[in-house]
Amino acid sequence: MKEVKGFSKVRVFGAYIMIALCVFLGILGVLFMESPLIAAEKKVIVQAMDRDPDILDAMKAAWYSDALIYLHDRLISRDYDFRYRPGLATGWDVSEDGLIWVLHLRKGVTFHDGTPFTAKDVKWTIDTIKDPKTASPYAGDLKAIDEVKIIDDHTVQMELKYPFPNLLFNLSNTASGIQKAGCYEEYGEYYGIKTVMGTGPFMFKQWVRGDRIVLVKNPDYNWGPEWMSNRGPALFDELVIRTIPEESSRIMELITGGVHVLRDVPPLQADKLKENPDINLFIDQSTRLGYLAYACDKKPFDDVLVRRAINHAVDRETIVKYIFSGYATPAYGYLPPALKDEYLEESEELGYKYDPARAKALLAEAGFPKGFETTLSAENDSTSKRLAEVLQAQLAEVGIKAKIQLYDSASYVAMLKAGQQDLFVRLYSWPNADILDWFLLSTQFPYPNHSRWCDPKTDELINSAATAPTWEIRAERYKEVQQYLIEQAVWCPIYIPDKMLAVRKEVINFKNHPWMIQYSDGIDIVTK
């Protein structure tokens, strides 16, 4: 018995040793597994923006965050030559009269929660955008669609009220990103804030308002458009879109590596970034236009003579030279020349040249021989602030005394929506003439028609252009719109900035797309 007991003690002691060794090795294994030296390092690309969106709901947003591009797919995509190509629709057939569009939908697509994408999601998205209860700023862009019919799970038929050659463009835009049917009912009031559901190459992870939006790659994504070199999941793990309002801070973060991609490089920083060996600067023609606007329903801006005087008071050449360091061109019309088909080539000839004497004469004719006092509003970024200061000085030369009022981006939009503006500085970015519909149709009043221009003839001209039977006729009619707007001096166009994009060199396989960065198309980052 003693031998047996002794043998038992040895076995028990050995068992304790084995248990302790296993626990030690387990802990050690966990430590090594979690060690960043052993585990694969997460690859993150950080992009900086100067503002935060109001909401991450493409159907309701007044300003579209880049995040929406990557969270949702659209029926139509646009390749690197800006041609219309298949997206969630693999093809489409159009009737001879242009009133019936049949779209064939891509199979095997799922939303981020695993729900299959079908025709009901297309119908729900378009019907919801058009529903007045949604109050979508984009509703007018789809007004040509009378009805969306489901033929089967992967076929929809769109019946139009009239021929609409711009339909492909509108179906390829951010606001037309396909949403999951019933997402408002399923996710409630926090949809677009705490939850976003799309089929895109990136999925929503987090939005810290005023700080960052975090997206993670969709590991199941394998339905990218055929023109992309990578149709599957993104090659990096996370895309972080940081909100950095201060221009100098955005530049410093880019230089030090806290940010990898910076859209809309400030012109005064362009030469500095060109010389930095760690940064690539991409410069191209843009579809943007900066302008001085005014509340056309308020005195004295309801008088065309005053509006023309303001146009004559602005020295565009000086502004381009000293504020934009030459990385812009003067603007005299309402569309940028990059819109080759639709741009009115006579814009400069018909527009208002810098002529302070003429400006004073027009003010006197309007009953303001000594000028008047007003408020000039702008966003509180360095470019807008400096532009406002130069405009203030130029307007003062003709007797218009403008007090500058600066706002952060959110407060600026709120001010415009509330109709508190007099003079104000704006910049738009859009690759289509229908930007004029967006800002100047009476149906868009009071926002985004922030110029408060409600004019029957403008409505008639724009609607005639928008409903033209062919693209060529549409383009010619939009030229008539531009000519009339110049005559009425509805805005004071100032400059067309160059498109400038800065990318750190650790970001590889980067391709410059004319509309938006295609992060899922083979772009990657080399981590240290």
C-alpha positions in Angstrom: 0.0 0.0 0.0 2.8 2.4 0.8 4.4 1.7 -2.6 1.1 2.4 -4.2 0.6 5.6 -2.3 4.1 6.7 -3.0 3.6 6.0 -6.7 0.3 8.0 -6.6 2.1 11.1 -5.1 4.7 11.0 -7.9 1.9 10.8 -10.5 -0.1 13.6 -8.9 3.0 15.8 -8.7 3.8 15.1 -12.3 0.2 15.9 -13.3 0.5 19.3 -11.5 3.7 20.0 -13.4 2.1 19.1 -16.8 -0.9 21.4 -16.0 1.3 24.3 -15.0 3.4 23.8 -18.2 0.3 23.8 -20.4 -1.1 26.9 -18.8 2.3 28.7 -19.2 2.6 27.6 -22.9 -1.0 28.7 -23.5 -0.4 32.1 -22.1 2.8 32.4 -24.0 1.0 31.4 -27.2 -1.7 34.0 -26.7 0.9 36.7 -26.1 2.7 35.8 -29.3 -0.5 35.6 -31.2 -1.5 39.1 -30.1 2.0 40.5 -30.6 2.0 43.0 -33.6 5.4 41.6 -34.4 3.9 38.2 -35.1 0.4 39.0 -36.3 -0.2 40.5 -39.7 -0.3 44.3 -39.4 -3.6 45.9 -40.2 -3.4 48.0 -43.3 -5.1 51.4 -43.0 -5.4 54.2 -45.5 -6.3 57.6 -44.0 -7.9 60.3 -46.2 -8.4 63.9 -44.9 -11.5 66.0 -45.6 -12.2 69.6 -44.5 -15.8 68.9 -43.4 -18.1 66.3 -41.9 -21.4 65.3 -43.5 -24.8 66.0 -42.0 -25.8 62.4 -42.5 -24.5 59.2 -44.1 -27.7 58.6 -46.0 -27.2 59.1 -49.7 -31.0 59.7 -50.2 -31.2 62.5 -47.6 -27.7 64.1 -47.5 -27.3 67.7 -48.6 -23.6 67.2 -49.0 -22.2 63.8 -49.9 -19.4 62.3 -47.9 -16.8 60.3 -49.9 -17.7 57.4 -47.6 -21.0 56.9 -49.5 -19.1 56.1 -52.7 -17.6 53.1 -51.0 -20.5 51.9 -48.9 -22.9 51.6 -51.9 -22.8 50.4 -55.4 -24.8 52.0 -58.2 -26.7 50.6 -61.1 -24.3 52.4 -63.5 -20.5 52.9 -63.0 -18.1 55.3 -64.7 -14.7 54.1 -65.8 -11.4 56.1 -66.0 -12.5 57.8 -69.2 -15.7 58.7 -67.6 -17.7 56.4 -69.9 -20.9 54.8 -68.6 -20.3 51.1 -67.8 -22.2 48.3 -66.0 -22.4 48.5 -62.2 -25.1 46.6 -60.3 -26.9 46.6 -63.7 -25.0 44.3 -66.1 -26.7 45.9 -69.1 -29.8 47.8 -70.2 -32.1 48.0 -73.2 -33.9 51.2 -74.3 -37.0 51.5 -76.4 -37.0 53.4 -79.6 -39.0 56.3 -78.1 -36.7 56.4 -75.1 -39.5 55.9 -72.6 -38.9 52.3 -71.5 -35.6 51.2 -69.9 -35.0 47.6 -69.0 -32.1 47.0 -66.6 -30.6 43.5 -66.1 -29.2 43.2 -62.6 -26.1 41.5 -61.4 -26.5 38.1 -59.7 -24.7 36.9 -56.6 -24.5 40.3 -54.9 -25.3 40.7 -51.2 -25.7 43.5 -48.8 -23.3 43.8 -45.9 -25.6 41.8 -43.6 -25.7 39.0 -46.1 -29.1 39.7 -47.6 -29.2 39.0 -51.4 -29.6 42.1 -53.7 -32.6 41.9 -55.9 -34.9 44.1 -58.0 -37.0 45.0 -55.0 -34.0 47.0 -53.6 -33.8 49.0 -56.8 -37.5 49.8 -56.8 -37.5 50.6 -53.1 -34.4 53.0 -53.5 -35.8 54.9 -56.4 -39.4 55.1 -55.0 -38.1 56.3 -51.7 -35.9 59.0 -53.3 -39.0 60.2 -55.2 -41.3 60.0 -52.2 -42.0 63.6 -51.0 -42.0 62.3 -47.4 -38.3 61.5 -47.8 -37.5 65.1 -48.6 -34.6 63.9 -50.7 -32.7 66.8 -52.4 -32.1 64.3 -55.2 -35.8 63.7 -55.9 -35.9 66.2 -58.8 -33.1 64.4 -60.6 -35.2 61.3 -60.9 -38.5 63.0 -61.7 -38.4 61.7 -65.2 -39.0 58.2 -63.9 -42.7 57.6 -63.8 -42.7 54.0 -62.4 -40.2 51.2 -61.6 -41.6 47.7 -62.2 -40.1 44.5 -61.0 -40.0 42.0 -63.9 -38.2 39.3 -61.9 -35.6 39.2 -59.1 -32.9 40.4 -61.5 -34.8 42.6 -64.0 -36.4 46.0 -63.5 -38.3 48.1 -66.0 -38.2 51.9 -65.7 -41.0 53.8 -67.4 -40.3 57.4 -68.1 -42.6 60.4 -68.4 -40.5 61.8 -71.3 -37.2 60.9 -73.0 -34.4 61.6 -70.6 -30.9 61.2 -72.0 -29.3 62.1 -68.7 -30.7 59.0 -66.9 -27.5 57.1 -67.0 -25.6 60.0 -65.4 -28.2 60.2 -62.6 -28.2 56.5 -61.9 -24.4 56.6 -61.6 -24.3 59.3 -59.0 -23.8 59.1 -55.2 -27.4 59.7 -54.3 -28.5 56.7 -56.5 -26.5 54.3 -54.4 -28.7 51.2 -53.9 -30.0 50.8 -50.4 -31.5 47.7 -48.8 -35.3 47.7 -49.2 -37.0 48.7 -46.0 -33.8 49.9 -44.3 -35.6 52.9 -42.7 -38.1 50.6 -41.0 -35.5 48.1 -40.0 -32.9 50.4 -38.6 -35.1 53.4 -37.5 -34.0 56.9 -36.8 -30.3 56.0 -36.5 -30.0 54.9 -40.1 -27.3 57.0 -41.7 -25.8 57.7 -38.3 -25.0 54.4 -36.5 -25.9 52.1 -39.4 -25.5 52.2 -43.1 -26.4 49.2 -45.3 -25.0 48.8 -48.8 -23.4 46.4 -51.2 -20.2 48.3 -51.7 -16.6 47.3 -51.3 -16.4 48.8 -47.8 -18.7 48.4 -44.8 -19.6 50.9 -42.1 -17.8 50.5 -38.8 -17.9 53.8 -37.0 -18.7 57.5 -37.3 -17.3 59.9 -34.7 -19.0 63.1 -35.6 -16.5 65.9 -36.4 -13.6 63.5 -36.1 -13.6 60.4 -38.4 -15.6 57.9 -40.4 -14.2 54.3 -40.3 -14.9 51.8 -43.0 -13.7 48.2 -43.2 -13.3 46.2 -46.4 -16.1 43.9 -47.4 -14.4 40.5 -47.5 -17.2 39.0 -49.6 -17.0 41.6 -52.3 -16.4 40.0 -55.7 -18.8 42.0 -58.0 -16.7 45.1 -58.9 -17.3 46.4 -62.4 -15.5 44.8 -65.3 -13.3 47.8 -66.1 -11.6 47.5 -62.7 -8.3 45.6 -62.5 -9.4 44.3 -59.1 -13.0 43.2 -58.9 -12.7 41.5 -55.5 -12.2 42.7 -52.0 -10.0 45.8 -51.4 -6.3 45.0 -50.8 -6.1 47.0 -47.5 -8.2 46.6 -44.4 -9.6 49.9 -43.3 -10.4 53.3 -44.9 -10.5 56.1 -42.4 -11.9 59.5 -43.5 -10.7 62.1 -41.0 -12.4 65.5 -40.6 -9.7 68.1 -40.3 -11.2 71.6 -40.8 -7.9 73.5 -40.4 -6.0 73.6 -43.7 -2.5 73.8 -42.0 -3.3 70.8 -39.9 -4.4 68.8 -42.9 -1.1 69.6 -44.6 1.0 68.8 -41.6 -0.7 65.5 -41.1 0.0 64.6 -44.8 3.6 65.6 -44.5 4.1 63.6 -41.3 2.2 60.6 -42.4 -0.9 60.9 -40.2 -2.8 61.2 -43.4 -2.1 59.4 -46.7 -4.5 61.0 -49.1 -5.6 64.6 -49.4 -8.2 65.7 -51.8 -8.6 69.4 -52.8 -5.1 70.5 -52.1 -5.0 74.2 -51.1 -3.4 76.0 -54.1 -0.9 77.9 -51.8 0.4 74.5 -50.6 0.8 73.0 -54.1 4.4 74.0 -54.8 5.5 73.0 -51.3 4.0 69.5 -51.8 5.5 69.2 -55.2 9.0 69.4 -53.7 8.3 66.8 -51.1 9.9 63.4 -52.1 7.4 61.5 -50.0 4.3 62.9 -51.8 2.9 62.6 -55.3 0.8 65.5 -56.5 -1.8 64.9 -59.2 -3.1 67.9 -61.1 -5.9 67.9 -63.6 -8.8 69.9 -65.0 -11.7 70.1 -62.6 -15.4 70.2 -62.8 -15.6 72.7 -60.0 -16.6 76.4 -60.0 -16.3 79.0 -57.3 -18.6 82.0 -57.2 -20.0 84.8 -55.2 -23.7 84.5 -54.7 -26.5 86.7 -53.1 -30.0 86.3 -51.9 -31.9 87.3 -55.1 -35.2 87.8 -53.2 -33.8 90.4 -50.9 -33.1 94.1 -51.6 -30.8 95.3 -53.1 -29.9 92.0 -54.8 -33.4 91.6 -56.4 -32.2 94.4 -58.8 -30.3 93.0 -61.8 -28.4 96.3 -62.0 -26.9 95.7 -58.6 -26.1 92.1 -59.5 -24.3 93.3 -62.6 -22.5 95.9 -60.7 -21.1 93.2 -58.3 -20.0 91.2 -61.3 -18.1 94.2 -62.7 -16.5 94.9 -59.3 -14.7 91.6 -59.0 -11.2 91.3 -60.4 -11.0 87.6 -61.2 -7.4 87.7 -62.6 -6.0 89.1 -59.4 -7.9 86.5 -57.3 -6.5 83.6 -59.4 -3.0 85.0 -59.2 -2.7 85.8 -55.6 -5.2 83.5 -53.8 -4.8 80.4 -56.0 -1.1 80.9 -57.1 -2.2 80.3 -60.7 -3.7 76.9 -60.0 -7.1 78.1 -61.3 -8.6 80.0 -64.2 -11.0 82.9 -64.1 -14.7 82.0 -64.5 -17.3 84.1 -66.3 -20.0 81.5 -66.9 -22.0 79.0 -64.8 -20.3 75.7 -65.9 -16.6 74.7 -66.1 -15.1 74.2 -69.5 -14.3 70.6 -68.6 -18.0 69.9 -69.4 -17.1 70.1 -73.1 -20.6 69.2 -74.6 -22.6 71.5 -72.3 -20.2 74.5 -71.6 -21.1 77.8 -73.2 -17.9 78.7 -75.1 -19.1 82.4 -75.3 -19.2 82.7 -71.5 -16.2 85.0 -71.2 -17.3 87.1 -74.1 -20.8 87.5 -72.6 -19.7 87.7 -69.0 -18.8 90.8 -67.0 -15.2 92.0 -67.1 -13.5 93.8 -64.2 -14.7 97.5 -64.6 -15.1 99.4 -61.3 -16.3 102.5 -63.1 -19.0 100.6 -64.8 -19.9 99.0 -61.4 -20.3 102.4 -59.8 -22.5 103.7 -62.7 -24.8 100.7 -62.4 -25.1 101.1 -58.6 -26.0 104.8 -59.2 -28.6 103.8 -61.8 -30.1 101.4 -59.3 -30.4 104.1 -56.7 -27.2 103.5 -54.7 -24.8 106.3 -55.8 -22.9 105.9 -52.5 -23.1 102.1 -52.4 -24.7 100.2 -49.5 -23.8 98.0 -46.5 -24.2 94.3 -46.4 -22.8 91.0 -44.9 -20.4 88.7 -46.7 -20.5 85.1 -45.4 -17.9 82.4 -46.0 -16.7 79.2 -44.5 -13.9 79.5 -42.0 -11.2 77.7 -44.1 -8.1 79.7 -45.2 -8.9 79.8 -48.9 -12.5 81.0 -48.4 -11.4 83.4 -45.7 -8.8 85.0 -47.9 -11.2 85.1 -50.8 -13.8 86.9 -48.7 -11.2 89.4 -47.6 -10.1 90.2 -51.2 -13.8 90.4 -52.3 -14.5 92.7 -49.4 -11.7 95.1 -50.5 -12.8 94.9 -54.2 -16.4 95.6 -53.4 -15.4 98.5 -51.1 -13.8 100.2 -54.1 -17.2 100.6 -55.7 -19.0 101.6 -52.5 -20.3 98.2 -51.2 -19.2 97.9 -47.6 -19.4 94.2 -46.7 -18.9 92.9 -43.1 -17.4 89.4 -43.2 -19.1 86.6 -41.2 -17.3 83.3 -41.0 -18.9 79.9 -40.2 -17.8 76.3 -39.7 -19.2 74.0 -42.5 -22.2 72.8 -40.5 -23.2 76.2 -39.3 -22.8 77.6 -42.8 -25.3 75.1 -44.3 -27.7 75.8 -41.4 -27.4 79.6 -42.1 -28.2 79.1 -45.8 -31.1 76.8 -45.1 -32.5 79.4 -42.7 -32.3 82.1 -45.4 -30.0 84.4 -43.4 -27.6 85.1 -46.2 -26.9 88.3 -48.1 -23.6 87.9 -50.0 -21.9 84.6 -49.6 -19.1 82.6 -51.1 -19.7 79.1 -52.6 -17.9 76.4 -54.5 -19.5 73.4 -56.3 -18.1 70.3 -57.8 -20.3 68.4 -60.3 -19.6 66.9 -63.8 -22.9 67.7 -65.4 -25.0 70.7 -66.5 -27.8 69.6 -64.2 -26.0 71.3 -61.3 -28.0 74.3 -62.5 -31.3 72.4 -61.9 -30.0 71.6 -58.4 -29.2 75.2 -57.4 -31.5 77.3 -59.5 -34.9 75.7 -60.0 -37.7 77.2 -58.0 -38.6 73.7 -56.7 -35.2 73.6 -54.9 -36.1 76.7 -52.9 -35.0 77.5 -50.1 -32.3 74.9 -50.2 -30.2 74.0 -52.1 -31.5 77.0 -54.1 -29.5 79.2 -51.7 -29.4 82.1 -54.1 -33.2 82.2 -53.6 -33.7 82.6 -57.3 -37.3 81.8 -58.2 -37.8 82.7 -61.8 -40.3 81.2 -64.2 -38.2 81.7 -67.3 -35.2 79.9 -65.6 -37.5 77.1 -64.7 -38.9 76.9 -68.3 -35.4 76.9 -69.8 -34.0 74.3 -67.5 -37.0 72.0 -67.7 -36.8 72.3 -71.5 -33.1 71.3 -71.5 -33.6 68.5 -68.9 -36.4 66.9 -71.0 -34.7 67.2 -74.4 -35.1 64.0 -76.5 -31.4 63.6 -77.3 -28.1 64.4 -75.6 -27.2 66.9 -78.3 -30.4 68.9 -78.1 -30.1 68.8 -74.3 -26.5 70.3 -74.5 -27.7 73.1 -76.8 -30.6 74.0 -74.5 -28.3 74.1 -71.5 -26.3 76.7 -73.3 -29.4 78.8 -73.6 -29.8 78.5 -69.8 -26.3 79.7 -69.2 -26.7 82.6 -71.6 -29.8 83.7 -69.7 -28.2 83.3 -66.3 -25.2 85.5 -67.4 -27.7 88.1 -68.6 -29.5 88.1 -65.3 -26.2 88.0 -63.3 -27.8 85.4 -61.0 -24.3 84.6 -59.6 -20.9 86.2 -59.8 -18.7 83.4 -61.2 -15.1 83.9 -60.0 -12.7 80.9 -60.6 -12.3 77.3 -61.7 -9.8 75.6 -59.4 -7.4 73.0 -60.7 -8.2 69.5 -59.4 -5.3 68.7 -57.1 -4.8 65.4 -55.2 -1.9 64.6 -52.9 -1.0 61.0 -52.1 1.9 59.7 -50.0 4.2 57.3 -51.8 3.5 54.4 -49.5 0.1 54.3 -51.1 0.8 52.1 -54.2 -1.1 51.3 -57.4 -2.8 54.6 -57.2 -4.9 55.6 -60.3 -6.5 59.0 -60.6 -10.2 58.7 -61.5 -11.9 61.8 -63.0 -14.8 61.5 -60.4 -13.7 59.8 -57.2 -10.8 57.7 -55.9 -11.5 54.0 -56.6 -10.0 52.6 -53.4 -11.1 49.0 -54.1 -9.4 48.9 -57.6 -6.0 47.5 -56.5 -4.9 50.5 -54.3 -2.8 49.3 -51.4 -0.4 50.6 -48.8 3.1 49.5 -47.8 3.3 49.3 -44.1 6.6 49.7 -42.2 
